[in-house]
Amino acid sequence: MARATSTIIKAIHDSDLEKVLRKLGLYEGLTRGELRCAICNRTLTLENLGGLYRENGEVKLVCNRIECLVEAAERVRHNRRSHIY
């Protein structure tokens, strides 16, 4: 039987998204179409941005495709497990 796991997901409200992206230095690149999904390489926009996560100290962006969101969650989960001593 498969063991149930849980993942904590932190959310950013739409009204705070621009502020967070600017603080991370990502807003301009995102609005100019210069950023890509870390999973599928799709060009990102404010409309199709699905999430952000940190991998090896770097902020990664993913699109809103469910496959990309699931893969990003798996990467976060794997990264957390590899840092447990």
C-alpha atoms as a printed R data frame, in Angstrom:
   type eleno elety resid chain resno      x      y       z
1  ATOM     1    CA   MET     A     1  0.000  0.000   0.000
2  ATOM     2    CA   ALA     A     2  1.313  3.448  -0.892
3  ATOM     3    CA   ARG     A     3  2.265  5.693   1.983
4  ATOM     4    CA   ALA     A     4  0.508  9.069   2.072
5  ATOM     5    CA   THR     A     5  2.759 12.097   2.061
6  ATOM     6    CA   SER     A     6  2.042 15.740   2.531
7  ATOM     7    CA   THR     A     7  3.687 18.860   1.202
8  ATOM     8    CA   ILE     A     8  3.291 22.356   2.570
9  ATOM     9    CA   ILE     A     9  2.683 24.853  -0.200
10 ATOM    10    CA   LYS     A    10  3.113 28.553   0.525
11 ATOM    11    CA   ALA     A    11  0.817 30.792  -1.485
12 ATOM    12    CA   ILE     A    12  1.261 34.309  -2.791
13 ATOM    13    CA   HIS     A    13 -1.937 36.286  -3.240
14 ATOM    14    CA   ASP     A    14 -2.427 37.811  -6.694
15 ATOM    15    CA   SER     A    15 -2.323 41.302  -5.205
16 ATOM    16    CA   ASP     A    16  1.180 40.599  -3.801
17 ATOM    17    CA   LEU     A    17  2.596 38.763  -6.817
18 ATOM    18    CA   GLU     A    18  4.065 41.779  -8.597
19 ATOM    19    CA   LYS     A    19  5.767 42.937  -5.392
20 ATOM    20    CA   VAL     A    20  7.291 39.490  -4.766
21 ATOM    21    CA   LEU     A    21  8.469 39.132  -8.367
22 ATOM    22    CA   ARG     A    22 10.035 42.605  -8.291
23 ATOM    23    CA   LYS     A    23 11.794 41.815  -5.012
24 ATOM    24    CA   LEU     A    24 13.237 38.673  -6.623
25 ATOM    25    CA   GLY     A    25 14.255 40.629  -9.737
26 ATOM    26    CA   LEU     A    26 11.966 38.572 -11.968
27 ATOM    27    CA   TYR     A    27  9.084 40.894 -12.819
28 ATOM    28    CA   GLU     A    28 10.610 42.710 -15.778
29 ATOM    29    CA   GLY     A    29 11.859 39.514 -17.419
30 ATOM    30    CA   LEU     A    30  8.499 37.854 -16.910
31 ATOM    31    CA   THR     A    31  6.522 40.732 -18.426
32 ATOM    32    CA   ARG     A    32  8.925 40.919 -21.392
33 ATOM    33    CA   GLY     A    33  8.498 37.194 -22.117
34 ATOM    34    CA   GLU     A    34 12.131 36.400 -21.305
35 ATOM    35    CA   LEU     A    35 11.532 33.745 -18.631
36 ATOM    36    CA   ARG     A    36 10.727 30.103 -19.224
37 ATOM    37    CA   CYS     A    37  9.187 27.278 -17.239
38 ATOM    38    CA   ALA     A    38 11.897 25.309 -15.440
39 ATOM    39    CA   ILE     A    39 10.134 22.061 -16.399
40 ATOM    40    CA   CYS     A    40  8.807 22.364 -19.975
41 ATOM    41    CA   ASN     A    41 10.628 25.487 -21.207
42 ATOM    42    CA   ARG     A    42  7.342 27.220 -22.127
43 ATOM    43    CA   THR     A    43  7.543 31.041 -22.246
44 ATOM    44    CA   LEU     A    44  6.093 32.452 -19.033
45 ATOM    45    CA   THR     A    45  3.685 35.362 -18.621
46 ATOM    46    CA   LEU     A    46  1.728 36.707 -15.681
47 ATOM    47    CA   GLU     A    47 -1.269 34.798 -17.053
48 ATOM    48    CA   ASN     A    48  0.370 31.354 -17.179
49 ATOM    49    CA   LEU     A    49  2.726 31.567 -14.186
50 ATOM    50    CA   GLY     A    50  1.898 28.596 -11.990
51 ATOM    51    CA   GLY     A    51  4.431 28.844  -9.198
52 ATOM    52    CA   LEU     A    52  7.886 29.500  -7.839
53 ATOM    53    CA   TYR     A    53 10.203 27.192  -5.974
54 ATOM    54    CA   ARG     A    54 13.790 27.167  -4.813
55 ATOM    55    CA   GLU     A    55 16.263 24.564  -6.063
56 ATOM    56    CA   ASN     A    56 19.934 24.618  -5.101
57 ATOM    57    CA   GLY     A    57 19.521 28.178  -3.837
58 ATOM    58    CA   GLU     A    58 18.052 29.423  -7.122
59 ATOM    59    CA   VAL     A    59 14.454 30.581  -7.621
60 ATOM    60    CA   LYS     A    60 12.773 28.593 -10.387
61 ATOM    61    CA   LEU     A    61  9.487 29.439 -12.098
62 ATOM    62    CA   VAL     A    62  6.956 26.985 -13.495
63 ATOM    63    CA   CYS     A    63  3.968 27.414 -15.752
64 ATOM    64    CA   ASN     A    64  0.422 26.506 -14.798
65 ATOM    65    CA   ARG     A    65  0.359 23.140 -16.608
66 ATOM    66    CA   ILE     A    66 -0.547 20.496 -14.048
67 ATOM    67    CA   GLU     A    67  2.334 18.266 -15.177
68 ATOM    68    CA   CYS     A    68  4.824 21.048 -14.474
69 ATOM    69    CA   LEU     A    69  3.309 21.867 -11.085
70 ATOM    70    CA   VAL     A    70  3.439 18.196 -10.055
71 ATOM    71    CA   GLU     A    71  7.059 17.842 -11.231
72 ATOM    72    CA   ALA     A    72  8.035 21.027  -9.355
73 ATOM    73    CA   ALA     A    73  6.403 19.667  -6.173
74 ATOM    74    CA   GLU     A    74  8.311 16.404  -6.608
75 ATOM    75    CA   ARG     A    75 11.588 18.291  -7.012
76 ATOM    76    CA   VAL     A    76 10.895 20.305  -3.855
77 ATOM    77    CA   ARG     A    77 10.004 17.149  -1.934
78 ATOM    78    CA   HIS     A    78 13.159 15.382  -3.169
79 ATOM    79    CA   ASN     A    79 15.317 18.404  -2.341
80 ATOM    80    CA   ARG     A    80 13.922 18.556   1.196
81 ATOM    81    CA   ARG     A    81 14.566 14.827   1.733
82 ATOM    82    CA   SER     A    82 18.145 15.127   0.534
83 ATOM    83    CA   HIS     A    83 18.824 17.846   3.142
84 ATOM    84    CA   ILE     A    84 17.589 15.790   6.112
85 ATOM    85    CA   TYR     A    85 20.491 14.443   8.148
